[in-house]
């Protein structure tokens, strides 16, 4: 699911400053540029300039795990957790408001992407965290900062102005959709040839019909009253979808074209996974995201609420899961009542204004369930296990310490197993040979089922994760090795299967199906598959497109296409150094999900493809800091997901699709949503500097002094004389959205 990555900064607007104005301490970060020597390979220096209001003991920050070495022998780098670091120095005791302290760290690798820059920078004084204003200078200040010197020359990850100009020129589409044809494309629209009074959403008659298609409806647009024939369990959501099409078709005089619309979805599972375990998003913001899902016909929120870095749903029977597992802060020990900071935060586990901390109470979660269901969306919670379980493990260790009851411990003393996970953890695995994990899961399943019952909402499944168990996971566990011998197991994969089988059995006893990542379905025995198939609601195939999906479907499992190279929205959409997003899965742009067809992601026979239950995009939250940032990751890529979820075979050309998403932008601006904008192009043509954008919307603002353009910079209105100009930088602004900076060096 996830490979080695890092945390990134919160860069929703402005791309570089995160601050709290009440602090008198300021930490400014910058990179001094990528370098390469034959002896050392790629290295870069990160510089922290600290303006403190008095002496302190440590500088602490979150960053993707890389080799770090202090350039000053007086400073010592300490790894508090893979992804959380501190620097200690006697120099810090002399800090004062008039004496900035500079810390330089020599870092392995090359800095290609702002997501590899530090976040959550704070100070430590008297052993306690001290909040500081965080300022990060752009990594495109000069070319050496966004290029990588190598023995063979210069490697540039960034596309420059003229290249962007050509891309924008090829993308910009004059295509505009016919009435009612907004994404997702309906199956049939027949225009009557006359304009009629706009329908009234409060004047609707619902007629229930039997139809084999998913979320089928038929409606005539012929006046103020709507009669909707549908088989949907939530006809209100159908009406909302129809009215969205009506809005897009409304004419300047307020009338609309008469039409008969017939539509349904090809796939029953049309999902979006949002991770709130790593960085929290509160219920109010989740509701706006649920609204966005409903706008585009998605019907499953795969809610990633339990992982290594956080547990975000209250389980009343196990209060430590949230009192410990929903808070992160500065500590050198795990024997405290909160988790170590990672990704974001200010070191304070009590802070309420950072995404490091927070959870949903039972009542809040019930409200979310009802809100989503009214919009045709089911919520499937995920509590990842047996890997990705560090938050639960530490919470249950605190319970053991507080109560003396060892029956809910998820690990045991004396386990000498040595392993490293994809996220560089060494202590995040539940032990399948203990009874504690199964007692734990029994309580969690029962509690979640009770919560759904109180909400009056069906629990379609609990997602148990089941992914990324590293090699040698339980090699040093006596109980695990004894169980393997007792059961005749030859590989730890069988121990993993044993865990999934038992958790599936627990869920089955409570009348709940399970879902999981591809590891719960691949490479197990026929006996295992026979037991598990009736228990499994969905299997998400997450690796790059290949034969994994085909293998899962051929075994009879209900497959949900979720492949990283098409559907991971936390991956960066471009190679620009200031564009946030992870890079391990490659570039995932707005066209990637549109191209996520069944034939590409499950290349097998039509008979086997019948086991493709759905499609889902994933937004893991290592790099998320705000709702605005979530929206920028989702839009416009969510439209490609919606189109493919609704229509399993291609319906739009790339040009038609790009024109359709361009049309949607006006609505996003009106709703105050953030979204990704492609950067403007810049070229020199016959002595004139020309700029363009891909959409024909918004404003291009530019500078010629090497600074990053802002909304107050010069407005591009037409070609500019290139004489005397050495460099141009430009950005596109539209509503609350803004692009990264395009650079053109004028020769």
NORURMO-V346917 format. One line per field, one symbol per residue. phi: phi as a letter, one per 30 degrees, with the letter a starting at -180 (. if undefined). burial: 1 if it has 24 or more other ideal C-beta (glycine too) atoms within 12 Angstrom, else 0. A space follows every 50 residues. Layout:
phi=???
burial=???
This chain:
phi=.bcdbbcbddbdbjhlbbabdddccbcccaccjdbabddcidbbcccccc ccdlebcbcbacaedbdbbddcedcbcbcdaejbbbbcaddddcdaecbd cccccdcdjbccbedcddbidacbbhibdbdbdcbbdeccdbdddbbcdb dckcccdcdcedddeddddddecddbddeicddddddabcddibcbdddc dcbbcccdbcadddhdabbccbldcccccacddbddddddddddddedcd dedidbddaccbaacdcdcbcbccccddbdbdddddddddededecidbb cdcdcbaeclbcbdcedbddecdcdcbbadacbddbcadddaiakbicdc dccbddckacdedddeddedddddcibcccdcbdaddhcddddddddddd ddcidddcdcbbdidcebbbddcidbabcdcddcdeeddedddddddddd dddddibdcdacdciichdddiebdcceedddddddcidcbdeddddedd eddddddddcibdcbadeddccicddddedddedccdabddcdeeacddd dddddjddccdbdedbbcdddddbcddcddkdbdcjdbcddedddddedd cbdadedddddddabbcbbdceccbadededdddccdeddddddddbdce bbdedddddddddddedddddidcadcdddcbbcbhicdcbbbdcibibc cbbbcidddbdcdeddblecddeiccabbbbcbaiddacdccbbddc
burial=11111111111111111111001011111111111100000111111111 11001111111111110111000010101111111111101100100000 11111111111111111111111110001111111111111001111110 00000111111101101100101000101111111110100000010110 00010100000001111111110001111111111111111111111111 00000111111111111111111111111111101111111111111111 11111111111111100111111111111111010011111111111110 10011111110101111111111111111111111111111111111111 00000001111100101010111111111111110111111111111110 11001010111111111111001100101110110000100111111111 11110111010111111111110100011001101111111111100111 11111011111111111111111111111111111011111111111101 11010000101111111111111111111111111111111111111100 11000111111111101110001111111111110000111111111111 11110001100011010001010010111111111111111111110
